[in-house]
Amino acid sequence: MSDATAPAWSAYSFAVLKVVPHPHLGIGVPVGVLLHARTKDFLGIQLLVDADELKARCVVRDLELLGRYLEGIRAICEGVADAGPVALAPPSERFHWLTAPRSDVIQSGPVHAGLCLNPAEALAELFAVHVRGEEVRSEPRIS
């Protein structure tokens, strides 16, 4: 394959979102993944949204409230206009705001880097590995 037809690898950053029922303990359950690939103008999120699965994984008192918080995070990530001023920021600012350290019930893990050909596929793979616990490797990457 010549350089002209070589696939275009893109750098990305990602973080695993976790539910931390007792923030003072810092023990969390992974419930989603955020991925930002600046050169591809991609910011994506994949979350657990099934109430039964959330209930089985997370010991929280109000699952409905947790679901609303997760949907709020999704709206900010996707830049939904009525999700507040942060949602109107450029994708890189939204990613950094969503992954900023906080002492809350929903927290971001550390930001990691990787390389991919397709950010949407990388997001799905990272969700499968880090949230679902599956062993999937569709392409080599650094993470």
VMD Tcl script that builds the backbone (N, CA, C; Angstrom):
set m [mol new atoms 429]
animate dup $m
set s [atomselect $m all]
$s set {name element resname resid chain x y z} {
  {N N MET 1 A 0.847 -1.159 0.000}
  {CA C MET 1 A 0.000 0.000 0.000}
  {C C MET 1 A 0.902 1.234 0.000}
  {N N SER 2 A 0.667 2.159 -0.893}
  {CA C SER 2 A 1.477 3.365 -0.953}
  {C C SER 2 A 1.013 4.358 0.097}
  {N N ASP 3 A 1.839 5.365 0.348}
  {CA C ASP 3 A 1.488 6.376 1.341}
  {C C ASP 3 A 0.227 7.127 0.963}
  {N N ALA 4 A -0.040 7.284 -0.329}
  {CA C ALA 4 A -1.225 8.026 -0.765}
  {C C ALA 4 A -2.517 7.285 -0.422}
  {N N THR 5 A -2.459 5.962 -0.336}
  {CA C THR 5 A -3.673 5.197 -0.030}
  {C C THR 5 A -3.662 4.618 1.384}
  {N N ALA 6 A -2.640 4.976 2.157}
  {CA C ALA 6 A -2.558 4.473 3.535}
  {C C ALA 6 A -3.695 5.067 4.363}
  {N N PRO 7 A -4.249 4.273 5.269}
  {CA C PRO 7 A -5.322 4.800 6.113}
  {C C PRO 7 A -4.815 5.938 6.992}
  {N N ALA 8 A -5.692 6.873 7.272}
  {CA C ALA 8 A -5.345 8.033 8.092}
  {C C ALA 8 A -5.654 7.754 9.555}
  {N N TRP 9 A -4.614 7.500 10.318}
  {CA C TRP 9 A -4.774 7.279 11.745}
  {C C TRP 9 A -4.984 8.625 12.421}
  {N N SER 10 A -5.824 8.645 13.418}
  {CA C SER 10 A -6.097 9.868 14.164}
  {C C SER 10 A -5.864 9.629 15.651}
  {N N ALA 11 A -5.313 10.631 16.289}
  {CA C ALA 11 A -5.146 10.571 17.740}
  {C C ALA 11 A -6.480 10.896 18.400}
  {N N TYR 12 A -6.716 10.284 19.541}
  {CA C TYR 12 A -7.917 10.594 20.303}
  {C C TYR 12 A -7.604 10.552 21.793}
  {N N SER 13 A -8.493 11.154 22.557}
  {CA C SER 13 A -8.446 11.084 24.015}
  {C C SER 13 A -9.762 10.475 24.466}
  {N N PHE 14 A -9.701 9.675 25.537}
  {CA C PHE 14 A -10.931 9.096 26.055}
  {C C PHE 14 A -10.871 8.994 27.561}
  {N N ALA 15 A -12.045 8.919 28.146}
  {CA C ALA 15 A -12.162 8.727 29.590}
  {C C ALA 15 A -13.374 7.856 29.866}
  {N N VAL 16 A -13.254 7.035 30.894}
  {CA C VAL 16 A -14.357 6.188 31.328}
  {C C VAL 16 A -15.148 6.963 32.384}
  {N N LEU 17 A -16.459 7.010 32.213}
  {CA C LEU 17 A -17.335 7.624 33.212}
  {C C LEU 17 A -17.758 6.558 34.197}
  {N N LYS 18 A -17.812 6.935 35.453}
  {CA C LYS 18 A -18.194 5.959 36.470}
  {C C LYS 18 A -19.184 6.584 37.442}
  {N N VAL 19 A -20.033 5.741 37.993}
  {CA C VAL 19 A -20.941 6.141 39.053}
  {C C VAL 19 A -20.240 5.829 40.366}
  {N N VAL 20 A -20.148 6.833 41.222}
  {CA C VAL 20 A -19.484 6.704 42.516}
  {C C VAL 20 A -20.529 7.014 43.586}
  {N N PRO 21 A -21.230 5.981 44.069}
  {CA C PRO 21 A -22.321 6.216 45.023}
  {C C PRO 21 A -21.894 6.947 46.288}
  {N N HIS 22 A -20.658 6.708 46.726}
  {CA C HIS 22 A -20.124 7.368 47.917}
  {C C HIS 22 A -18.823 8.061 47.518}
  {N N PRO 23 A -18.907 9.319 47.032}
  {CA C PRO 23 A -17.708 9.997 46.513}
  {C C PRO 23 A -16.530 10.025 47.478}
  {N N HIS 24 A -16.795 10.048 48.776}
  {CA C HIS 24 A -15.695 10.086 49.747}
  {C C HIS 24 A -14.883 8.783 49.742}
  {N N LEU 25 A -15.454 7.694 49.248}
  {CA C LEU 25 A -14.728 6.423 49.154}
  {C C LEU 25 A -13.986 6.284 47.826}
  {N N GLY 26 A -14.500 6.935 46.769}
  {CA C GLY 26 A -13.846 6.907 45.470}
  {C C GLY 26 A -14.002 5.612 44.695}
  {N N ILE 27 A -14.881 4.728 45.144}
  {CA C ILE 27 A -15.089 3.454 44.456}
  {C C ILE 27 A -16.217 3.632 43.451}
  {N N GLY 28 A -15.940 3.319 42.183}
  {CA C GLY 28 A -16.931 3.565 41.152}
  {C C GLY 28 A -17.199 2.378 40.261}
  {N N VAL 29 A -18.303 2.470 39.550}
  {CA C VAL 29 A -18.730 1.449 38.601}
  {C C VAL 29 A -18.767 2.090 37.214}
  {N N PRO 30 A -18.039 1.540 36.233}
  {CA C PRO 30 A -18.034 2.156 34.908}
  {C C PRO 30 A -19.413 2.090 34.243}
  {N N VAL 31 A -19.846 3.244 33.713}
  {CA C VAL 31 A -21.158 3.312 33.054}
  {C C VAL 31 A -21.098 3.970 31.684}
  {N N GLY 32 A -19.934 4.442 31.265}
  {CA C GLY 32 A -19.872 5.092 29.963}
  {C C GLY 32 A -18.459 5.445 29.568}
  {N N VAL 33 A -18.329 5.889 28.311}
  {CA C VAL 33 A -17.044 6.308 27.758}
  {C C VAL 33 A -17.260 7.564 26.932}
  {N N LEU 34 A -16.360 8.531 27.097}
  {CA C LEU 34 A -16.294 9.738 26.272}
  {C C LEU 34 A -15.071 9.618 25.383}
  {N N LEU 35 A -15.191 10.016 24.127}
  {CA C LEU 35 A -14.038 9.979 23.221}
  {C C LEU 35 A -14.014 11.259 22.402}
  {N N HIS 36 A -12.830 11.883 22.344}
  {CA C HIS 36 A -12.637 13.107 21.563}
  {C C HIS 36 A -11.483 12.908 20.603}
  {N N ALA 37 A -11.764 13.060 19.310}
  {CA C ALA 37 A -10.733 13.023 18.275}
  {C C ALA 37 A -10.750 14.388 17.590}
  {N N ARG 38 A -9.866 15.277 18.036}
  {CA C ARG 38 A -9.882 16.667 17.578}
  {C C ARG 38 A -9.721 16.783 16.071}
  {N N THR 39 A -8.792 16.045 15.478}
  {CA C THR 39 A -8.549 16.184 14.049}
  {C C THR 39 A -9.698 15.661 13.192}
  {N N LYS 40 A -10.538 14.833 13.764}
  {CA C LYS 40 A -11.723 14.330 13.058}
  {C C LYS 40 A -12.977 15.120 13.446}
  {N N ASP 41 A -12.815 16.134 14.310}
  {CA C ASP 41 A -13.938 16.924 14.823}
  {C C ASP 41 A -15.019 16.008 15.395}
  {N N PHE 42 A -14.569 15.057 16.231}
  {CA C PHE 42 A -15.472 14.054 16.791}
  {C C PHE 42 A -15.463 14.141 18.302}
  {N N LEU 43 A -16.640 14.214 18.880}
  {CA C LEU 43 A -16.824 14.066 20.312}
  {C C LEU 43 A -18.011 13.146 20.483}
  {N N GLY 44 A -17.787 12.005 21.097}
  {CA C GLY 44 A -18.862 11.026 21.242}
  {C C GLY 44 A -18.917 10.459 22.643}
  {N N ILE 45 A -20.070 9.904 22.952}
  {CA C ILE 45 A -20.297 9.302 24.254}
  {C C ILE 45 A -21.130 8.045 24.064}
  {N N GLN 46 A -20.839 7.043 24.848}
  {CA C GLN 46 A -21.671 5.845 24.901}
  {C C GLN 46 A -21.905 5.545 26.372}
  {N N LEU 47 A -23.173 5.362 26.746}
  {CA C LEU 47 A -23.563 5.185 28.136}
  {C C LEU 47 A -24.441 3.970 28.316}
  {N N LEU 48 A -24.382 3.397 29.513}
  {CA C LEU 48 A -25.398 2.432 29.919}
  {C C LEU 48 A -26.658 3.236 30.200}
  {N N VAL 49 A -27.756 2.854 29.608}
  {CA C VAL 49 A -29.001 3.585 29.857}
  {C C VAL 49 A -30.118 2.674 30.346}
  {N N ASP 50 A -29.919 1.386 30.262}
  {CA C ASP 50 A -30.944 0.446 30.693}
  {C C ASP 50 A -31.074 0.493 32.215}
  {N N ALA 51 A -32.265 0.830 32.692}
  {CA C ALA 51 A -32.500 0.992 34.133}
  {C C ALA 51 A -32.197 -0.290 34.907}
  {N N ASP 52 A -32.575 -1.439 34.367}
  {CA C ASP 52 A -32.320 -2.705 35.070}
  {C C ASP 52 A -30.823 -2.981 35.191}
  {N N GLU 53 A -30.079 -2.689 34.119}
  {CA C GLU 53 A -28.631 -2.913 34.161}
  {C C GLU 53 A -27.960 -1.930 35.126}
  {N N LEU 54 A -28.406 -0.676 35.116}
  {CA C LEU 54 A -27.859 0.293 36.065}
  {C C LEU 54 A -28.150 -0.131 37.502}
  {N N LYS 55 A -29.365 -0.611 37.735}
  {CA C LYS 55 A -29.754 -1.048 39.081}
  {C C LYS 55 A -28.900 -2.231 39.536}
  {N N ALA 56 A -28.607 -3.152 38.614}
  {CA C ALA 56 A -27.797 -4.316 38.956}
  {C C ALA 56 A -26.345 -3.933 39.244}
  {N N ARG 57 A -25.840 -2.892 38.596}
  {CA C ARG 57 A -24.443 -2.501 38.751}
  {C C ARG 57 A -24.204 -1.485 39.859}
  {N N CYS 58 A -25.156 -0.580 40.045}
  {CA C CYS 58 A -24.942 0.584 40.909}
  {C C CYS 58 A -25.892 0.575 42.097}
  {N N VAL 59 A -25.323 0.774 43.256}
  {CA C VAL 59 A -26.143 0.890 44.457}
  {C C VAL 59 A -26.402 2.382 44.673}
  {N N VAL 60 A -27.483 2.867 44.079}
  {CA C VAL 60 A -27.880 4.263 44.255}
  {C C VAL 60 A -29.340 4.291 44.672}
  {N N ARG 61 A -29.703 5.312 45.392}
  {CA C ARG 61 A -31.069 5.395 45.906}
  {C C ARG 61 A -32.074 5.801 44.853}
  {N N ASP 62 A -31.670 6.661 43.927}
  {CA C ASP 62 A -32.615 7.219 42.968}
  {C C ASP 62 A -32.124 6.972 41.545}
  {N N LEU 63 A -32.538 5.847 40.966}
  {CA C LEU 63 A -32.114 5.506 39.606}
  {C C LEU 63 A -32.659 6.479 38.571}
  {N N GLU 64 A -33.848 7.012 38.811}
  {CA C GLU 64 A -34.421 7.978 37.874}
  {C C GLU 64 A -33.552 9.236 37.810}
  {N N LEU 65 A -33.113 9.707 38.956}
  {CA C LEU 65 A -32.235 10.874 39.007}
  {C C LEU 65 A -30.898 10.571 38.325}
  {N N LEU 66 A -30.334 9.396 38.585}
  {CA C LEU 66 A -29.097 8.999 37.929}
  {C C LEU 66 A -29.273 9.001 36.415}
  {N N GLY 67 A -30.389 8.460 35.933}
  {CA C GLY 67 A -30.663 8.459 34.498}
  {C C GLY 67 A -30.741 9.865 33.926}
  {N N ARG 68 A -31.337 10.783 34.664}
  {CA C ARG 68 A -31.412 12.181 34.199}
  {C C ARG 68 A -30.022 12.811 34.153}
  {N N TYR 69 A -29.191 12.523 35.154}
  {CA C TYR 69 A -27.818 13.043 35.145}
  {C C TYR 69 A -27.040 12.505 33.936}
  {N N LEU 70 A -27.172 11.213 33.672}
  {CA C LEU 70 A -26.480 10.629 32.525}
  {C C LEU 70 A -26.966 11.238 31.217}
  {N N GLU 71 A -28.262 11.451 31.109}
  {CA C GLU 71 A -28.795 12.077 29.888}
  {C C GLU 71 A -28.327 13.520 29.768}
  {N N GLY 72 A -28.157 14.212 30.895}
  {CA C GLY 72 A -27.612 15.570 30.878}
  {C C GLY 72 A -26.186 15.587 30.362}
  {N N ILE 73 A -25.394 14.611 30.789}
  {CA C ILE 73 A -24.018 14.498 30.307}
  {C C ILE 73 A -24.017 14.224 28.810}
  {N N ARG 74 A -24.914 13.341 28.366}
  {CA C ARG 74 A -25.012 13.047 26.930}
  {C C ARG 74 A -25.366 14.319 26.154}
  {N N ALA 75 A -26.321 15.093 26.660}
  {CA C ALA 75 A -26.755 16.314 25.968}
  {C C ALA 75 A -25.606 17.319 25.861}
  {N N ILE 76 A -24.832 17.460 26.921}
  {CA C ILE 76 A -23.685 18.375 26.866}
  {C C ILE 76 A -22.674 17.868 25.853}
  {N N CYS 77 A -22.364 16.578 25.895}
  {CA C CYS 77 A -21.408 15.991 24.957}
  {C C CYS 77 A -21.856 16.216 23.512}
  {N N GLU 78 A -23.135 16.017 23.257}
  {CA C GLU 78 A -23.656 16.139 21.895}
  {C C GLU 78 A -23.939 17.581 21.488}
  {N N GLY 79 A -23.762 18.532 22.405}
  {CA C GLY 79 A -23.947 19.940 22.060}
  {C C GLY 79 A -25.396 20.348 21.885}
  {N N VAL 80 A -26.303 19.697 22.618}
  {CA C VAL 80 A -27.723 20.028 22.533}
  {C C VAL 80 A -27.919 21.451 23.060}
  {N N ALA 81 A -28.552 22.302 22.265}
  {CA C ALA 81 A -28.647 23.733 22.558}
  {C C ALA 81 A -29.269 24.043 23.914}
  {N N ASP 82 A -30.289 23.303 24.332}
  {CA C ASP 82 A -30.950 23.629 25.597}
  {C C ASP 82 A -30.336 22.908 26.800}
  {N N ALA 83 A -29.123 22.371 26.638}
  {CA C ALA 83 A -28.442 21.682 27.739}
  {C C ALA 83 A -27.562 22.626 28.554}
  {N N GLY 84 A -27.622 23.908 28.273}
  {CA C GLY 84 A -26.856 24.881 29.033}
  {C C GLY 84 A -25.680 25.432 28.257}
  {N N PRO 85 A -25.007 26.419 28.841}
  {CA C PRO 85 A -23.932 27.102 28.125}
  {C C PRO 85 A -22.740 26.220 27.773}
  {N N VAL 86 A -22.423 25.232 28.602}
  {CA C VAL 86 A -21.291 24.355 28.296}
  {C C VAL 86 A -21.550 23.583 27.008}
  {N N ALA 87 A -22.791 23.207 26.774}
  {CA C ALA 87 A -23.137 22.449 25.567}
  {C C ALA 87 A -22.902 23.257 24.299}
  {N N LEU 88 A -22.831 24.575 24.415}
  {CA C LEU 88 A -22.620 25.435 23.254}
  {C C LEU 88 A -21.142 25.663 22.951}
  {N N ALA 89 A -20.281 25.193 23.832}
  {CA C ALA 89 A -18.836 25.350 23.643}
  {C C ALA 89 A -18.340 24.410 22.550}
  {N N PRO 90 A -17.151 24.677 22.010}
  {CA C PRO 90 A -16.572 23.760 21.011}
  {C C PRO 90 A -16.353 22.369 21.624}
  {N N PRO 91 A -16.280 21.338 20.778}
  {CA C PRO 91 A -16.131 19.961 21.275}
  {C C PRO 91 A -14.974 19.763 22.245}
  {N N SER 92 A -13.819 20.355 21.982}
  {CA C SER 92 A -12.680 20.140 22.884}
  {C C SER 92 A -12.953 20.727 24.265}
  {N N GLU 93 A -13.614 21.873 24.341}
  {CA C GLU 93 A -13.945 22.454 25.644}
  {C C GLU 93 A -14.977 21.606 26.371}
  {N N ARG 94 A -15.962 21.069 25.629}
  {CA C ARG 94 A -16.952 20.193 26.263}
  {C C ARG 94 A -16.281 18.944 26.823}
  {N N PHE 95 A -15.359 18.357 26.043}
  {CA C PHE 95 A -14.657 17.163 26.513}
  {C C PHE 95 A -13.893 17.461 27.796}
  {N N HIS 96 A -13.162 18.561 27.810}
  {CA C HIS 96 A -12.367 18.889 28.999}
  {C C HIS 96 A -13.256 19.222 30.191}
  {N N TRP 97 A -14.389 19.857 29.967}
  {CA C TRP 97 A -15.315 20.147 31.063}
  {C C TRP 97 A -15.888 18.843 31.614}
  {N N LEU 98 A -16.280 17.923 30.730}
  {CA C LEU 98 A -16.879 16.664 31.167}
  {C C LEU 98 A -15.879 15.757 31.881}
  {N N THR 99 A -14.601 15.885 31.559}
  {CA C THR 99 A -13.594 15.020 32.170}
  {C C THR 99 A -12.844 15.695 33.322}
  {N N ALA 100 A -13.225 16.913 33.663}
  {CA C ALA 100 A -12.563 17.613 34.774}
  {C C ALA 100 A -12.842 16.870 36.077}
  {N N PRO 101 A -11.837 16.795 36.954}
  {CA C PRO 101 A -12.050 16.114 38.239}
  {C C PRO 101 A -13.162 16.791 39.038}
  {N N ARG 102 A -14.012 15.975 39.639}
  {CA C ARG 102 A -15.070 16.501 40.498}
  {C C ARG 102 A -15.401 15.468 41.549}
  {N N SER 103 A -15.963 15.961 42.626}
  {CA C SER 103 A -16.391 15.085 43.703}
  {C C SER 103 A -17.907 14.993 43.616}
  {N N ASP 104 A -18.380 14.094 42.793}
  {CA C ASP 104 A -19.800 13.962 42.514}
  {C C ASP 104 A -20.119 12.483 42.343}
  {N N VAL 105 A -21.381 12.174 42.170}
  {CA C VAL 105 A -21.799 10.783 42.001}
  {C C VAL 105 A -21.377 10.243 40.638}
  {N N ILE 106 A -21.296 11.111 39.621}
  {CA C ILE 106 A -20.799 10.691 38.309}
  {C C ILE 106 A -19.460 11.375 38.101}
  {N N GLN 107 A -18.412 10.567 37.911}
  {CA C GLN 107 A -17.068 11.089 37.759}
  {C C GLN 107 A -16.414 10.518 36.516}
  {N N SER 108 A -15.434 11.240 36.031}
  {CA C SER 108 A -14.618 10.766 34.922}
  {C C SER 108 A -13.359 10.150 35.479}
  {N N GLY 109 A -12.954 9.054 34.870}
  {CA C GLY 109 A -11.643 8.504 35.189}
  {C C GLY 109 A -10.584 9.351 34.504}
  {N N PRO 110 A -9.324 8.968 34.616}
  {CA C PRO 110 A -8.259 9.724 33.949}
  {C C PRO 110 A -8.430 9.697 32.433}
  {N N VAL 111 A -7.909 10.724 31.788}
  {CA C VAL 111 A -7.949 10.801 30.331}
  {C C VAL 111 A -6.759 10.010 29.778}
  {N N HIS 112 A -7.043 9.160 28.796}
  {CA C HIS 112 A -6.030 8.348 28.137}
  {C C HIS 112 A -6.002 8.701 26.656}
  {N N ALA 113 A -4.942 8.328 25.977}
  {CA C ALA 113 A -4.793 8.624 24.554}
  {C C ALA 113 A -4.743 7.342 23.745}
  {N N GLY 114 A -5.066 7.464 22.473}
  {CA C GLY 114 A -5.008 6.328 21.571}
  {C C GLY 114 A -4.970 6.777 20.127}
  {N N LEU 115 A -4.884 5.817 19.239}
  {CA C LEU 115 A -4.913 6.056 17.800}
  {C C LEU 115 A -5.994 5.195 17.188}
  {N N CYS 116 A -6.696 5.745 16.200}
  {CA C CYS 116 A -7.750 4.965 15.549}
  {C C CYS 116 A -7.900 5.400 14.102}
  {N N LEU 117 A -8.592 4.571 13.347}
  {CA C LEU 117 A -8.984 4.928 11.988}
  {C C LEU 117 A -10.371 5.556 11.980}
  {N N ASN 118 A -11.232 5.085 12.881}
  {CA C ASN 118 A -12.618 5.545 12.935}
  {C C ASN 118 A -12.995 5.799 14.398}
  {N N PRO 119 A -13.187 7.071 14.795}
  {CA C PRO 119 A -13.487 7.362 16.196}
  {C C PRO 119 A -14.767 6.701 16.712}
  {N N ALA 120 A -15.791 6.612 15.895}
  {CA C ALA 120 A -17.039 5.985 16.347}
  {C C ALA 120 A -16.813 4.506 16.659}
  {N N GLU 121 A -16.032 3.814 15.834}
  {CA C GLU 121 A -15.726 2.407 16.093}
  {C C GLU 121 A -14.842 2.262 17.336}
  {N N ALA 122 A -13.892 3.192 17.502}
  {CA C ALA 122 A -13.030 3.144 18.688}
  {C C ALA 122 A -13.866 3.350 19.946}
  {N N LEU 123 A -14.836 4.268 19.896}
  {CA C LEU 123 A -15.719 4.506 21.042}
  {C C LEU 123 A -16.494 3.247 21.392}
  {N N ALA 124 A -17.050 2.587 20.396}
  {CA C ALA 124 A -17.810 1.355 20.635}
  {C C ALA 124 A -16.913 0.271 21.237}
  {N N GLU 125 A -15.687 0.166 20.745}
  {CA C GLU 125 A -14.765 -0.839 21.274}
  {C C GLU 125 A -14.367 -0.518 22.709}
  {N N LEU 126 A -14.079 0.736 22.988}
  {CA C LEU 126 A -13.700 1.118 24.351}
  {C C LEU 126 A -14.850 0.882 25.323}
  {N N PHE 127 A -16.074 1.152 24.893}
  {CA C PHE 127 A -17.242 0.895 25.730}
  {C C PHE 127 A -17.362 -0.608 26.013}
  {N N ALA 128 A -17.181 -1.418 24.969}
  {CA C ALA 128 A -17.271 -2.867 25.133}
  {C C ALA 128 A -16.219 -3.379 26.111}
  {N N VAL 129 A -15.014 -2.854 26.015}
  {CA C VAL 129 A -13.921 -3.320 26.865}
  {C C VAL 129 A -14.041 -2.787 28.290}
  {N N HIS 130 A -14.218 -1.475 28.438}
  {CA C HIS 130 A -14.120 -0.848 29.759}
  {C C HIS 130 A -15.423 -0.823 30.552}
  {N N VAL 131 A -16.554 -0.916 29.863}
  {CA C VAL 131 A -17.836 -0.910 30.575}
  {C C VAL 131 A -18.456 -2.299 30.572}
  {N N ARG 132 A -18.494 -2.934 29.427}
  {CA C ARG 132 A -19.095 -4.268 29.325}
  {C C ARG 132 A -18.151 -5.380 29.760}
  {N N GLY 133 A -16.840 -5.112 29.777}
  {CA C GLY 133 A -15.873 -6.133 30.195}
  {C C GLY 133 A -15.561 -7.147 29.118}
  {N N GLU 134 A -15.820 -6.803 27.861}
  {CA C GLU 134 A -15.546 -7.716 26.749}
  {C C GLU 134 A -14.086 -7.586 26.318}
  {N N GLU 135 A -13.600 -8.592 25.633}
  {CA C GLU 135 A -12.249 -8.545 25.083}
  {C C GLU 135 A -12.357 -8.369 23.584}
  {N N VAL 136 A -12.163 -7.130 23.129}
  {CA C VAL 136 A -12.314 -6.794 21.712}
  {C C VAL 136 A -11.107 -5.983 21.289}
  {N N ARG 137 A -10.530 -6.331 20.183}
  {CA C ARG 137 A -9.441 -5.544 19.584}
  {C C ARG 137 A -9.613 -5.575 18.076}
  {N N SER 138 A -10.193 -4.505 17.512}
  {CA C SER 138 A -10.431 -4.478 16.079}
  {C C SER 138 A -9.234 -3.944 15.307}
  {N N GLU 139 A -8.400 -3.112 15.928}
  {CA C GLU 139 A -7.252 -2.555 15.253}
  {C C GLU 139 A -6.189 -2.232 16.303}
  {N N PRO 140 A -4.930 -2.250 15.932}
  {CA C PRO 140 A -3.912 -1.895 16.930}
  {C C PRO 140 A -4.029 -0.421 17.284}
  {N N ARG 141 A -3.798 -0.101 18.535}
  {CA C ARG 141 A -3.820 1.291 18.949}
  {C C ARG 141 A -3.023 1.448 20.229}
  {N N ILE 142 A -2.699 2.658 20.511}
  {CA C ILE 142 A -2.013 2.994 21.749}
  {C C ILE 142 A -3.065 3.510 22.702}
  {N N SER 143 A -3.096 3.002 23.910}
  {CA C SER 143 A -4.023 3.566 24.905}
  {C C SER 143 A -3.486 3.388 26.300}
}
mol reanalyze $m
mol bondsrecalc $m
mol representation Tube
mol addrep $m
